[in-house]
Amino acid sequence: MEKKISAEDHPIPSEDASSGSVEAYGETKRGLASRHVQLMAIGGSIGTGLFVGIGSYLRDAGPLSLFLGYLVWGVLFILPTNLSVGEMCAYLPIRGSIFELAARFIDPAFGFAMGWVYFYGGVMLVCTEYAAVATVMQYWTTSVNPAVWVAMALVVCSLLNFVAVKYYGEAEFIMASTKILLLIGLVLLTFITMVGGNPRHDVYGFRNWTDGVMFEYYTDGNTGRFLGFFSVMIYAAFSVAGPDLPALAAGEIQNPRYTIPRVVKMTFWRIVGFYVVGVLAVGVICNPRDPRLMSAIDNGDAGSAASPWVIGIQNLGISGLPDLINFLILLSGWSCGNAYVYSSSRTLYSLARDGQAPKFLLKCTASGIPIYCVLTVSLLSCITFLVAGSSSVTVFYWFVDLTTIAFVLTYTGMLCVFIGWYRALKAQGIDRKSFVPWASPFQPYFASFAIGIGTLTAIFNGFSVFKPFSVQGFVTSYFGLAFWAVMFVFWKVYHRTKFVNPAQADLYSGKAEVDEECKHWEDGGWEERRKAELAQMSFVRRVWERMW
């Protein structure tokens, strides 16, 4: 097996080094507080998909299919993935995180393939959000080449990721908060207007659900209605994220064995609550057969012109809000791109730590930023400049397809790693519930069932490209699957790796270092100090702090 790169191979830089200097290697630092990670996991995954791209699925599948698709994907796939990742990373919050654990519990080739597929998916998601920024900006003006808006988003996100991680965390906290407030505001607006609180005093209630709630898609009858529901699940796989960001940030989280389980347990309810309630509201406020919605989607209109939220609000005679909503949608795309510049650069860094990427990528600034990893992601995301020669809407949906398959494969891989972890504990006679800081419930059954859902979604995610056959659709829908297979076979053949025997799986490497690193919180009366700090705060501040 290839040599692992340990912390001793790249010492932490001294504290008096200038923040902009680059050490021989350096190391990332624990600068992310619980509230940073919470907002990264919730807000970082809320991109433009929920505000603009969702309109085509409302039109094609119907409001009930939209609601059920997000609900099923959130409860039966995102929940078990969150729980599984949280348990493993709370025990061993190492730099390299889930991909290192994949090599320990399944096969080094599996970890290699999983890491590189996630990296590719992260870069594609960055490109998706940059393309979305260009699309949204065209709502105000179409006279400027969309490549200008891509360059603007790229520069801002890159600069935010070059500063110390605590400052990145604060920036993402602010931007993600605006998205959450936008979504809460839209849900409240829907409720108020549906009971008559609108300029026309129209008590429309669930009127938009009366013309059919599950539409036939791709074919007729019940099969068509099921395919409409399934198409929404596939789109939810693109737009509902979460488990990856806490896993990738495990090496930079303060007090990780306390924070990670807390983040995982609380984040799920917030993600599913925001998304499920959000898609319910969008199906209430906008008629899926609205001529303006159908025309905007068919004509590839830009920005919030194709947003069911904006169309529903305009139909109620409310003026002034569309521009504000479009601006906040712009921030949501910006924030999601920013979050995945972070996650994809940390993935590349973890691959380099394990000797699976060039060694120069290990270089960090004195403030703990893997500078060449961030630079690499920024350079690769320049492929978004394709919008200069094609419709920004078209490019956006190319990247959506490329991202979806990568994230389905990555999350399914995380679940497989958990099964490997579970088998290793059992084979070595270790009582799981007394061994780990936090044991997730319903295991291993929850994870096993979710693996089945993830596998089926990966195989059939491009079902609509076969008849009539679309070469472009086939490539964007299945490239990630082929890429995973090639990377797995390459590493397995080149390094002659073997599947790990559960009885011999490594459960302890890195634990002593993490134990030493976490003493500051675990053995230093951290919980008592935290309680004392909370007791001195005002009631409002105390409630706010406990939320995160």
Stockholm file with secondary structure:
# STOCKHOLM 1.0

chainA/1-548         MEKKISAEDHPIPSEDASSGSVEAYGETKRGLASRHVQLMAIGGSIGTGLFVGIGSYLRDAGPLSLFLGYLVWGVLFILPTNLSVGEMCAYLPIRGSIFELAARFIDPAFGFAMGWVYFYGGVMLVCTEYAAVATVMQYWTTSVNPAVWVAMALVVCSLLNFVAVKYYGEAEFIMASTKILLLIGLVLLTFITMVGGNPRHDVYGFRNWTDGVMFEYYTDGNTGRFLGFFSVMIYAAFSVAGPDLPALAAGEIQNPRYTIPRVVKMTFWRIVGFYVVGVLAVGVICNPRDPRLMSAIDNGDAGSAASPWVIGIQNLGISGLPDLINFLILLSGWSCGNAYVYSSSRTLYSLARDGQAPKFLLKCTASGIPIYCVLTVSLLSCITFLVAGSSSVTVFYWFVDLTTIAFVLTYTGMLCVFIGWYRALKAQGIDRKSFVPWASPFQPYFASFAIGIGTLTAIFNGFSVFKPFSVQGFVTSYFGLAFWAVMFVFWKVYHRTKFVNPAQADLYSGKAEVDEECKHWEDGGWEERRKAELAQMSFVRRVWERMW
#=GR chainA/1-548 SS CCCCCCGGGSCCCCTTSCTTCBCSSCCCCCCBCHHHHHHHHHHTTCCGGGTTTHHHHHHHHCHHHHHHHHHHHIIIIIHHHHHHHHHHHHHCCCTTHHHHHHHHHTCHHHHHHHHHHHHHHHHHHHHHHHHHHHHHHTTTCSSSCHHHHHHHHHHHHHHHHHSCHHHHHHHHHHHHHHHHHHHHHHHHHHHHHHTTCSTTCCCCTTGGGTTCSSCCCSSSHHHHHHHHHHHHHHHHHHHCCCSHHHHHTGGGBSSHHHHHHHHHHHHHHHHHHHHHHHHHHHHHHSCTTCHHHHHHHHHTCCGGGGCHHHHHHHHTTCCSHHHHHHHHHHHHHHHHHHHHHHHHHHHHHHHHHTTSSCGGGGCCBTTSCCHHHHHHHHHHGGGGGGGGTSCHHHHHHHHHHHHHHHHHHHHHHHHHHHHHHHHHHHHTTCCHHHHSSCCCSSTTHHHHHHHHHHHHHHHHTTGGGBTTBCHHHHHHHHHHHHHHHHHHHHHHHHHTCCCCCGGGCCCCTTHHHHHHHHHHHHTTTHHHHHHHHHHHSCHHHHHHHHHC
#=GC SS_cons         CCCCCCGGGSCCCCTTSCTTCBCSSCCCCCCBCHHHHHHHHHHTTCCGGGTTTHHHHHHHHCHHHHHHHHHHHIIIIIHHHHHHHHHHHHHCCCTTHHHHHHHHHTCHHHHHHHHHHHHHHHHHHHHHHHHHHHHHHTTTCSSSCHHHHHHHHHHHHHHHHHSCHHHHHHHHHHHHHHHHHHHHHHHHHHHHHHTTCSTTCCCCTTGGGTTCSSCCCSSSHHHHHHHHHHHHHHHHHHHCCCSHHHHHTGGGBSSHHHHHHHHHHHHHHHHHHHHHHHHHHHHHHSCTTCHHHHHHHHHTCCGGGGCHHHHHHHHTTCCSHHHHHHHHHHHHHHHHHHHHHHHHHHHHHHHHHTTSSCGGGGCCBTTSCCHHHHHHHHHHGGGGGGGGTSCHHHHHHHHHHHHHHHHHHHHHHHHHHHHHHHHHHHHTTCCHHHHSSCCCSSTTHHHHHHHHHHHHHHHHTTGGGBTTBCHHHHHHHHHHHHHHHHHHHHHHHHHTCCCCCGGGCCCCTTHHHHHHHHHHHHTTTHHHHHHHHHHHSCHHHHHHHHHC
//
